[in-house]
Amino acid sequence: MDALGDLLRGVRADGALFNRTVLTRPWETNRAEAAALELITVVRGSARVFVAPDEPRTLRESGAAIVCTKAPFTLSAVGAECELVSGAYQLDSSVGRRLISALPPLLVVPSGEECMPIVELIAAEISADRPGRQYVMDRMLDWMLACTLREWFDLPEACPPAWYRALGDDVVGPALHAMHDEPARPWTVAALAARARVSRAVFARNFTDLVGRPPMAYLTEWRMTLAAELLAEPGATVASVAGQVGYADGFGFSDAFKRIRGIAPSAYRASLTTGGTTSGTALRAAG
Protein backbone atom coordinates (compact mmCIF):
# COMPACT_ATOMS: atom_id res chain seq x y z
CA MET A 1 0.00 0.00 0.00
CA ASP A 2 1.22 3.48 -0.90
CA ALA A 3 -0.58 5.79 1.52
CA LEU A 4 0.29 8.99 -0.32
CA GLY A 5 -0.67 7.34 -3.59
CA ASP A 6 -4.07 6.52 -2.11
CA LEU A 7 -4.58 10.14 -1.06
CA LEU A 8 -3.73 11.30 -4.58
CA ARG A 9 -5.85 8.62 -6.26
CA GLY A 10 -8.08 10.23 -8.88
CA VAL A 11 -6.53 13.69 -8.50
CA ARG A 12 -5.53 14.48 -12.07
CA ALA A 13 -5.09 17.88 -13.66
CA ASP A 14 -7.10 18.64 -16.78
CA GLY A 15 -6.47 21.97 -18.47
CA ALA A 16 -3.84 23.22 -16.02
CA LEU A 17 -3.14 26.94 -15.79
CA PHE A 18 -0.12 28.25 -13.89
CA ASN A 19 0.92 31.74 -12.95
CA ARG A 20 4.43 33.14 -12.80
CA THR A 21 4.46 36.26 -10.62
CA VAL A 22 6.99 38.81 -9.41
CA LEU A 23 5.86 40.33 -6.12
CA THR A 24 6.94 43.83 -5.18
CA ARG A 25 4.10 44.67 -2.79
CA PRO A 26 1.44 42.88 -0.72
CA TRP A 27 -0.84 40.90 -3.01
CA GLU A 28 -4.11 39.25 -2.08
CA THR A 29 -5.59 36.31 -3.94
CA ASN A 30 -9.36 35.95 -4.05
CA ARG A 31 -10.22 32.39 -4.95
CA ALA A 32 -12.66 31.47 -7.66
CA GLU A 33 -15.62 29.40 -6.52
CA ALA A 34 -14.68 25.77 -5.80
CA ALA A 35 -10.91 26.38 -6.01
CA ALA A 36 -9.74 24.35 -3.05
CA LEU A 37 -6.02 23.74 -3.32
CA GLU A 38 -3.19 25.98 -4.49
CA LEU A 39 0.53 25.26 -4.79
CA ILE A 40 3.03 28.09 -4.41
CA THR A 41 6.81 27.79 -4.91
CA VAL A 42 9.39 30.55 -4.50
CA VAL A 43 11.77 30.64 -7.44
CA ARG A 44 13.70 33.72 -6.30
CA GLY A 45 13.72 35.80 -3.11
CA SER A 46 11.38 35.27 -0.13
CA ALA A 47 7.65 35.64 0.43
CA ARG A 48 5.26 35.62 3.34
CA VAL A 49 1.95 33.75 3.12
CA PHE A 50 -0.94 34.42 5.49
CA VAL A 51 -4.08 32.34 5.88
CA ALA A 52 -6.30 33.62 8.71
CA PRO A 53 -6.39 32.98 11.61
CA ASP A 54 -2.90 31.40 11.65
CA GLU A 55 0.36 33.31 11.93
CA PRO A 56 2.06 34.30 8.64
CA ARG A 57 4.63 31.80 7.34
CA THR A 58 7.79 32.72 5.46
CA LEU A 59 8.77 30.97 2.22
CA ARG A 60 12.38 31.29 1.15
CA GLU A 61 13.90 30.37 -2.20
CA SER A 62 12.94 26.78 -3.18
CA GLY A 63 10.37 26.74 -0.37
CA ALA A 64 6.82 25.68 -1.17
CA ALA A 65 3.36 26.00 0.33
CA ILE A 66 0.02 24.33 -0.28
CA VAL A 67 -3.00 26.44 0.60
CA CYS A 68 -5.94 24.14 1.23
CA THR A 69 -8.91 26.42 1.89
CA LYS A 70 -11.44 28.41 -0.12
CA ALA A 71 -10.81 31.48 2.03
CA PRO A 72 -8.73 34.33 0.56
CA PHE A 73 -5.07 34.38 1.48
CA THR A 74 -2.35 37.01 1.27
CA LEU A 75 1.10 36.77 -0.27
CA SER A 76 3.69 39.51 0.17
CA ALA A 77 7.32 39.95 -0.80
CA VAL A 78 10.00 39.91 1.89
CA GLY A 79 12.57 42.44 0.75
CA ALA A 80 12.62 44.13 -2.64
CA GLU A 81 10.79 41.44 -4.62
CA CYS A 82 10.33 37.73 -5.09
CA GLU A 83 9.31 35.48 -7.96
CA LEU A 84 6.68 32.76 -7.54
CA VAL A 85 5.26 29.95 -9.60
CA SER A 86 1.79 28.83 -8.58
CA GLY A 87 -1.04 26.60 -9.77
CA ALA A 88 -4.54 26.01 -8.41
CA TYR A 89 -6.74 22.93 -8.40
CA GLN A 90 -10.50 22.76 -8.27
CA LEU A 91 -11.01 19.49 -6.43
CA ASP A 92 -14.69 18.68 -6.47
CA SER A 93 -14.60 14.92 -6.90
CA SER A 94 -15.16 12.73 -3.84
CA VAL A 95 -11.56 11.53 -3.98
CA GLY A 96 -10.34 15.10 -4.23
CA ARG A 97 -12.32 15.97 -1.11
CA ARG A 98 -10.60 13.11 0.71
CA LEU A 99 -7.25 14.73 -0.01
CA ILE A 100 -8.54 18.14 1.10
CA SER A 101 -9.87 16.71 4.38
CA ALA A 102 -6.46 15.16 5.11
CA LEU A 103 -4.54 18.43 4.85
CA PRO A 104 -4.38 21.55 7.05
CA PRO A 105 -5.44 24.94 5.58
CA LEU A 106 -1.77 25.82 5.06
CA LEU A 107 1.23 23.53 4.89
CA VAL A 108 4.78 24.71 4.26
CA VAL A 109 7.86 22.88 3.02
CA PRO A 110 10.82 25.10 4.03
CA SER A 111 13.16 23.80 1.36
CA GLY A 112 11.84 21.90 -1.62
CA GLU A 113 15.14 21.18 -3.34
CA GLU A 114 13.86 17.83 -4.59
CA CYS A 115 10.95 19.56 -6.33
CA MET A 116 12.88 22.48 -7.85
CA PRO A 117 13.71 20.77 -11.17
CA ILE A 118 10.00 20.45 -11.98
CA VAL A 119 9.35 24.03 -10.86
CA GLU A 120 12.05 25.27 -13.22
CA LEU A 121 10.52 23.25 -16.04
CA ILE A 122 7.10 24.72 -15.25
CA ALA A 123 8.49 28.25 -15.28
CA ALA A 124 10.03 27.63 -18.72
CA GLU A 125 6.91 25.91 -20.09
CA ILE A 126 4.64 28.80 -19.07
CA SER A 127 6.23 31.02 -21.71
CA ALA A 128 6.65 28.29 -24.32
CA ASP A 129 4.32 27.46 -27.19
CA ARG A 130 5.19 23.91 -28.15
CA PRO A 131 3.15 20.90 -29.33
CA GLY A 132 1.54 19.01 -26.46
CA ARG A 133 2.04 21.96 -24.12
CA GLN A 134 -1.30 21.53 -22.34
CA TYR A 135 -0.76 17.85 -21.62
CA VAL A 136 2.75 18.54 -20.34
CA MET A 137 1.49 21.30 -18.03
CA ASP A 138 -1.23 19.06 -16.65
CA ARG A 139 1.23 16.33 -15.72
CA MET A 140 3.68 18.86 -14.31
CA LEU A 141 1.10 20.11 -11.82
CA ASP A 142 0.33 16.57 -10.68
CA TRP A 143 4.06 15.90 -10.29
CA MET A 144 4.54 19.13 -8.35
CA LEU A 145 1.69 18.26 -5.98
CA ALA A 146 2.96 14.75 -5.31
CA CYS A 147 6.54 15.94 -4.81
CA THR A 148 5.56 18.71 -2.38
CA LEU A 149 3.26 16.48 -0.34
CA ARG A 150 5.90 13.75 -0.10
CA GLU A 151 8.38 16.22 1.35
CA TRP A 152 5.79 17.63 3.77
CA PHE A 153 4.76 14.21 5.10
CA ASP A 154 8.43 13.56 5.94
CA LEU A 155 8.66 16.67 8.16
CA PRO A 156 8.51 16.13 11.96
CA GLU A 157 5.91 18.89 12.33
CA ALA A 158 3.57 17.49 9.67
CA CYS A 159 0.08 16.55 10.84
CA PRO A 160 -1.16 13.81 8.51
CA PRO A 161 -4.54 12.12 9.11
CA ALA A 162 -4.81 9.55 11.90
CA TRP A 163 -5.01 6.56 9.53
CA TYR A 164 -1.81 7.70 7.79
CA ARG A 165 0.07 7.82 11.11
CA ALA A 166 -1.40 4.46 12.13
CA LEU A 167 0.24 2.74 9.16
CA GLY A 168 3.44 2.48 11.19
CA ASP A 169 1.76 0.75 14.12
CA ASP A 170 2.63 -2.94 14.57
CA VAL A 171 -1.01 -3.90 15.19
CA VAL A 172 -3.07 -1.47 13.13
CA GLY A 173 -0.64 -1.02 10.24
CA PRO A 174 -0.94 -4.54 8.75
CA ALA A 175 -4.74 -4.33 8.83
CA LEU A 176 -4.79 -0.93 7.11
CA HIS A 177 -2.47 -2.21 4.42
CA ALA A 178 -4.75 -5.21 3.90
CA MET A 179 -7.90 -3.06 3.59
CA HIS A 180 -6.30 -0.72 1.08
CA ASP A 181 -4.64 -3.46 -0.96
CA GLU A 182 -7.71 -5.73 -1.14
CA PRO A 183 -10.87 -3.66 -0.57
CA ALA A 184 -13.12 -6.27 -2.22
CA ARG A 185 -12.07 -9.08 0.10
CA PRO A 186 -14.79 -10.11 2.62
CA TRP A 187 -12.94 -8.75 5.63
CA THR A 188 -14.19 -9.32 9.17
CA VAL A 189 -12.78 -8.04 12.45
CA ALA A 190 -11.55 -11.58 13.13
CA ALA A 191 -9.75 -11.79 9.77
CA LEU A 192 -8.13 -8.40 10.25
CA ALA A 193 -7.10 -9.29 13.80
CA ALA A 194 -5.51 -12.46 12.45
CA ARG A 195 -3.58 -10.38 9.91
CA ALA A 196 -2.38 -8.22 12.83
CA ARG A 197 -1.64 -11.36 14.93
CA VAL A 198 -3.58 -10.19 17.98
CA SER A 199 -6.96 -10.96 19.53
CA ARG A 200 -10.12 -9.39 18.15
CA ALA A 201 -10.55 -7.28 21.30
CA VAL A 202 -7.01 -5.94 21.24
CA PHE A 203 -7.18 -5.23 17.51
CA ALA A 204 -10.55 -3.46 17.65
CA ARG A 205 -9.47 -1.33 20.60
CA ASN A 206 -6.12 -0.32 19.12
CA PHE A 207 -7.63 0.39 15.71
CA THR A 208 -10.36 2.63 17.11
CA ASP A 209 -7.92 4.48 19.36
CA LEU A 210 -5.44 5.21 16.57
CA VAL A 211 -7.70 5.72 13.57
CA GLY A 212 -10.65 7.33 15.35
CA ARG A 213 -13.33 4.90 14.14
CA PRO A 214 -13.96 1.13 14.38
CA PRO A 215 -12.29 -1.05 11.73
CA MET A 216 -15.43 -2.02 9.83
CA ALA A 217 -16.67 1.57 9.76
CA TYR A 218 -13.33 2.66 8.32
CA LEU A 219 -13.44 -0.14 5.74
CA THR A 220 -16.91 0.90 4.59
CA GLU A 221 -15.85 4.53 4.22
CA TRP A 222 -12.78 3.51 2.24
CA ARG A 223 -14.86 1.29 -0.04
CA MET A 224 -17.33 4.11 -0.70
CA THR A 225 -14.46 6.48 -1.53
CA LEU A 226 -13.20 4.01 -4.12
CA ALA A 227 -16.74 3.42 -5.35
CA ALA A 228 -17.27 7.12 -6.05
CA GLU A 229 -14.16 7.10 -8.22
CA LEU A 230 -15.19 3.91 -10.03
CA LEU A 231 -18.68 5.26 -10.74
CA ALA A 232 -17.07 8.10 -12.69
CA GLU A 233 -15.47 5.72 -15.17
CA PRO A 234 -17.10 5.29 -18.62
CA GLY A 235 -19.39 2.28 -18.78
CA ALA A 236 -19.50 1.75 -15.01
CA THR A 237 -22.68 0.32 -13.52
CA VAL A 238 -23.84 0.10 -9.93
CA ALA A 239 -23.58 -3.70 -10.04
CA SER A 240 -20.04 -3.73 -11.48
CA VAL A 241 -18.79 -1.20 -8.94
CA ALA A 242 -20.47 -3.10 -6.10
CA GLY A 243 -18.40 -6.18 -6.90
CA GLN A 244 -15.16 -4.23 -7.06
CA VAL A 245 -15.60 -2.88 -3.54
CA GLY A 246 -16.72 -6.06 -1.82
CA TYR A 247 -20.50 -6.26 -2.23
CA ALA A 248 -22.23 -9.32 -3.64
CA ASP A 249 -25.17 -7.34 -5.01
CA GLY A 250 -26.10 -3.79 -5.89
CA PHE A 251 -28.75 -3.47 -3.19
CA GLY A 252 -26.40 -3.77 -0.22
CA PHE A 253 -23.90 -1.56 -1.95
CA SER A 254 -26.51 1.10 -2.73
CA ASP A 255 -27.64 1.17 0.90
CA ALA A 256 -24.06 1.59 2.13
CA PHE A 257 -23.23 4.26 -0.46
CA LYS A 258 -26.31 6.31 0.37
CA ARG A 259 -25.67 6.00 4.11
CA ILE A 260 -22.07 7.19 3.79
CA ARG A 261 -22.34 9.71 0.94
CA GLY A 262 -25.92 10.89 1.35
CA ILE A 263 -26.91 10.06 -2.25
CA ALA A 264 -27.76 6.85 -4.10
CA PRO A 265 -24.96 5.61 -6.40
CA SER A 266 -27.22 5.83 -9.46
CA ALA A 267 -28.04 9.46 -8.65
CA TYR A 268 -24.39 10.19 -7.97
CA ARG A 269 -23.39 8.74 -11.32
CA ALA A 270 -26.12 10.74 -13.09
CA SER A 271 -24.86 13.93 -11.45
CA LEU A 272 -21.44 13.41 -13.03
CA THR A 273 -22.90 14.19 -16.45
CA THR A 274 -25.14 17.07 -15.36
CA GLY A 275 -22.58 19.23 -13.61
CA GLY A 276 -23.62 18.42 -10.05
CA THR A 277 -20.33 16.61 -9.45
CA THR A 278 -17.32 16.20 -11.66
CA SER A 279 -14.83 13.39 -11.68
CA GLY A 280 -11.92 15.25 -13.19
CA THR A 281 -9.73 18.03 -11.90
CA ALA A 282 -9.88 21.51 -13.35
CA LEU A 283 -7.49 24.35 -12.69
CA ARG A 284 -7.55 28.12 -12.76
CA ALA A 285 -4.86 30.73 -12.94
CA ALA A 286 -3.48 31.61 -9.52
CA GLY A 287 -3.65 35.28 -8.78
C-alpha positions as CSV (number, residue, x, y, z in Angstrom):
1,M,0.0,0.0,0.0
2,D,1.2,3.5,-0.9
3,A,-0.6,5.8,1.5
4,L,0.3,9.0,-0.3
5,G,-0.7,7.3,-3.6
6,D,-4.1,6.5,-2.1
7,L,-4.6,10.1,-1.1
8,L,-3.7,11.3,-4.6
9,R,-5.8,8.6,-6.3
10,G,-8.1,10.2,-8.9
11,V,-6.5,13.7,-8.5
12,R,-5.5,14.5,-12.1
13,A,-5.1,17.9,-13.7
14,D,-7.1,18.6,-16.8
15,G,-6.5,22.0,-18.5
16,A,-3.8,23.2,-16.0
17,L,-3.1,26.9,-15.8
18,F,-0.1,28.2,-13.9
19,N,0.9,31.7,-12.9
20,R,4.4,33.1,-12.8
21,T,4.5,36.3,-10.6
22,V,7.0,38.8,-9.4
23,L,5.9,40.3,-6.1
24,T,6.9,43.8,-5.2
25,R,4.1,44.7,-2.8
26,P,1.4,42.9,-0.7
27,W,-0.8,40.9,-3.0
28,E,-4.1,39.3,-2.1
29,T,-5.6,36.3,-3.9
30,N,-9.4,35.9,-4.1
31,R,-10.2,32.4,-4.9
32,A,-12.7,31.5,-7.7
33,E,-15.6,29.4,-6.5
34,A,-14.7,25.8,-5.8
35,A,-10.9,26.4,-6.0
36,A,-9.7,24.3,-3.1
37,L,-6.0,23.7,-3.3
38,E,-3.2,26.0,-4.5
39,L,0.5,25.3,-4.8
40,I,3.0,28.1,-4.4
41,T,6.8,27.8,-4.9
42,V,9.4,30.6,-4.5
43,V,11.8,30.6,-7.4
44,R,13.7,33.7,-6.3
45,G,13.7,35.8,-3.1
46,S,11.4,35.3,-0.1
47,A,7.6,35.6,0.4
48,R,5.3,35.6,3.3
49,V,1.9,33.7,3.1
50,F,-0.9,34.4,5.5
51,V,-4.1,32.3,5.9
52,A,-6.3,33.6,8.7
53,P,-6.4,33.0,11.6
54,D,-2.9,31.4,11.7
55,E,0.4,33.3,11.9
56,P,2.1,34.3,8.6
57,R,4.6,31.8,7.3
58,T,7.8,32.7,5.5
59,L,8.8,31.0,2.2
60,R,12.4,31.3,1.1
61,E,13.9,30.4,-2.2
62,S,12.9,26.8,-3.2
63,G,10.4,26.7,-0.4
64,A,6.8,25.7,-1.2
65,A,3.4,26.0,0.3
66,I,0.0,24.3,-0.3
67,V,-3.0,26.4,0.6
68,C,-5.9,24.1,1.2
69,T,-8.9,26.4,1.9
70,K,-11.4,28.4,-0.1
71,A,-10.8,31.5,2.0
72,P,-8.7,34.3,0.6
73,F,-5.1,34.4,1.5
74,T,-2.4,37.0,1.3
75,L,1.1,36.8,-0.3
76,S,3.7,39.5,0.2
77,A,7.3,39.9,-0.8
78,V,10.0,39.9,1.9
79,G,12.6,42.4,0.8
80,A,12.6,44.1,-2.6
81,E,10.8,41.4,-4.6
82,C,10.3,37.7,-5.1
83,E,9.3,35.5,-8.0
84,L,6.7,32.8,-7.5
85,V,5.3,29.9,-9.6
86,S,1.8,28.8,-8.6
87,G,-1.0,26.6,-9.8
88,A,-4.5,26.0,-8.4
89,Y,-6.7,22.9,-8.4
90,Q,-10.5,22.8,-8.3
91,L,-11.0,19.5,-6.4
92,D,-14.7,18.7,-6.5
93,S,-14.6,14.9,-6.9
94,S,-15.2,12.7,-3.8
95,V,-11.6,11.5,-4.0
96,G,-10.3,15.1,-4.2
97,R,-12.3,16.0,-1.1
98,R,-10.6,13.1,0.7
99,L,-7.2,14.7,0.0
100,I,-8.5,18.1,1.1
101,S,-9.9,16.7,4.4
102,A,-6.5,15.2,5.1
103,L,-4.5,18.4,4.9
104,P,-4.4,21.6,7.1
105,P,-5.4,24.9,5.6
106,L,-1.8,25.8,5.1
107,L,1.2,23.5,4.9
108,V,4.8,24.7,4.3
109,V,7.9,22.9,3.0
110,P,10.8,25.1,4.0
111,S,13.2,23.8,1.4
112,G,11.8,21.9,-1.6
113,E,15.1,21.2,-3.3
114,E,13.9,17.8,-4.6
115,C,10.9,19.6,-6.3
116,M,12.9,22.5,-7.9
117,P,13.7,20.8,-11.2
118,I,10.0,20.4,-12.0
119,V,9.3,24.0,-10.9
120,E,12.1,25.3,-13.2
121,L,10.5,23.3,-16.0
122,I,7.1,24.7,-15.2
123,A,8.5,28.3,-15.3
124,A,10.0,27.6,-18.7
125,E,6.9,25.9,-20.1
126,I,4.6,28.8,-19.1
127,S,6.2,31.0,-21.7
128,A,6.7,28.3,-24.3
129,D,4.3,27.5,-27.2
130,R,5.2,23.9,-28.1
131,P,3.1,20.9,-29.3
132,G,1.5,19.0,-26.5
133,R,2.0,22.0,-24.1
134,Q,-1.3,21.5,-22.3
135,Y,-0.8,17.9,-21.6
136,V,2.8,18.5,-20.3
137,M,1.5,21.3,-18.0
138,D,-1.2,19.1,-16.6
139,R,1.2,16.3,-15.7
140,M,3.7,18.9,-14.3
141,L,1.1,20.1,-11.8
142,D,0.3,16.6,-10.7
143,W,4.1,15.9,-10.3
144,M,4.5,19.1,-8.4
145,L,1.7,18.3,-6.0
146,A,3.0,14.7,-5.3
147,C,6.5,15.9,-4.8
148,T,5.6,18.7,-2.4
149,L,3.3,16.5,-0.3
150,R,5.9,13.8,-0.1
151,E,8.4,16.2,1.4
152,W,5.8,17.6,3.8
153,F,4.8,14.2,5.1
154,D,8.4,13.6,5.9
155,L,8.7,16.7,8.2
156,P,8.5,16.1,12.0
157,E,5.9,18.9,12.3
158,A,3.6,17.5,9.7
159,C,0.1,16.6,10.8
160,P,-1.2,13.8,8.5
161,P,-4.5,12.1,9.1
162,A,-4.8,9.6,11.9
163,W,-5.0,6.6,9.5
164,Y,-1.8,7.7,7.8
165,R,0.1,7.8,11.1
166,A,-1.4,4.5,12.1
167,L,0.2,2.7,9.2
168,G,3.4,2.5,11.2
169,D,1.8,0.7,14.1
170,D,2.6,-2.9,14.6
171,V,-1.0,-3.9,15.2
172,V,-3.1,-1.5,13.1
173,G,-0.6,-1.0,10.2
174,P,-0.9,-4.5,8.8
175,A,-4.7,-4.3,8.8
176,L,-4.8,-0.9,7.1
177,H,-2.5,-2.2,4.4
178,A,-4.8,-5.2,3.9
179,M,-7.9,-3.1,3.6
180,H,-6.3,-0.7,1.1
181,D,-4.6,-3.5,-1.0
182,E,-7.7,-5.7,-1.1
183,P,-10.9,-3.7,-0.6
184,A,-13.1,-6.3,-2.2
185,R,-12.1,-9.1,0.1
186,P,-14.8,-10.1,2.6
187,W,-12.9,-8.7,5.6
188,T,-14.2,-9.3,9.2
189,V,-12.8,-8.0,12.5
190,A,-11.5,-11.6,13.1
191,A,-9.8,-11.8,9.8
192,L,-8.1,-8.4,10.2
193,A,-7.1,-9.3,13.8
194,A,-5.5,-12.5,12.5
195,R,-3.6,-10.4,9.9
196,A,-2.4,-8.2,12.8
197,R,-1.6,-11.4,14.9
198,V,-3.6,-10.2,18.0
199,S,-7.0,-11.0,19.5
200,R,-10.1,-9.4,18.2
201,A,-10.6,-7.3,21.3
202,V,-7.0,-5.9,21.2
203,F,-7.2,-5.2,17.5
204,A,-10.5,-3.5,17.6
205,R,-9.5,-1.3,20.6
206,N,-6.1,-0.3,19.1
207,F,-7.6,0.4,15.7
208,T,-10.4,2.6,17.1
209,D,-7.9,4.5,19.4
210,L,-5.4,5.2,16.6
211,V,-7.7,5.7,13.6
212,G,-10.6,7.3,15.4
213,R,-13.3,4.9,14.1
214,P,-14.0,1.1,14.4
215,P,-12.3,-1.1,11.7
216,M,-15.4,-2.0,9.8
217,A,-16.7,1.6,9.8
218,Y,-13.3,2.7,8.3
219,L,-13.4,-0.1,5.7
220,T,-16.9,0.9,4.6
221,E,-15.8,4.5,4.2
222,W,-12.8,3.5,2.2
223,R,-14.9,1.3,0.0
224,M,-17.3,4.1,-0.7
225,T,-14.5,6.5,-1.5
226,L,-13.2,4.0,-4.1
227,A,-16.7,3.4,-5.4
228,A,-17.3,7.1,-6.0
229,E,-14.2,7.1,-8.2
230,L,-15.2,3.9,-10.0
231,L,-18.7,5.3,-10.7
232,A,-17.1,8.1,-12.7
233,E,-15.5,5.7,-15.2
234,P,-17.1,5.3,-18.6
235,G,-19.4,2.3,-18.8
236,A,-19.5,1.7,-15.0
237,T,-22.7,0.3,-13.5
238,V,-23.8,0.1,-9.9
239,A,-23.6,-3.7,-10.0
240,S,-20.0,-3.7,-11.5
241,V,-18.8,-1.2,-8.9
242,A,-20.5,-3.1,-6.1
243,G,-18.4,-6.2,-6.9
244,Q,-15.2,-4.2,-7.1
245,V,-15.6,-2.9,-3.5
246,G,-16.7,-6.1,-1.8
247,Y,-20.5,-6.3,-2.2
248,A,-22.2,-9.3,-3.6
249,D,-25.2,-7.3,-5.0
250,G,-26.1,-3.8,-5.9
251,F,-28.7,-3.5,-3.2
252,G,-26.4,-3.8,-0.2
253,F,-23.9,-1.6,-2.0
254,S,-26.5,1.1,-2.7
255,D,-27.6,1.2,0.9
256,A,-24.1,1.6,2.1
257,F,-23.2,4.3,-0.5
258,K,-26.3,6.3,0.4
259,R,-25.7,6.0,4.1
260,I,-22.1,7.2,3.8
261,R,-22.3,9.7,0.9
262,G,-25.9,10.9,1.3
263,I,-26.9,10.1,-2.3
264,A,-27.8,6.9,-4.1
265,P,-25.0,5.6,-6.4
266,S,-27.2,5.8,-9.5
267,A,-28.0,9.5,-8.7
268,Y,-24.4,10.2,-8.0
269,R,-23.4,8.7,-11.3
270,A,-26.1,10.7,-13.1
271,S,-24.9,13.9,-11.4
272,L,-21.4,13.4,-13.0
273,T,-22.9,14.2,-16.4
274,T,-25.1,17.1,-15.4
275,G,-22.6,19.2,-13.6
276,G,-23.6,18.4,-10.0
277,T,-20.3,16.6,-9.5
278,T,-17.3,16.2,-11.7
279,S,-14.8,13.4,-11.7
280,G,-11.9,15.2,-13.2
281,T,-9.7,18.0,-11.9
282,A,-9.9,21.5,-13.4
283,L,-7.5,24.4,-12.7
284,R,-7.5,28.1,-12.8
285,A,-4.9,30.7,-12.9
286,A,-3.5,31.6,-9.5
287,G,-3.7,35.3,-8.8
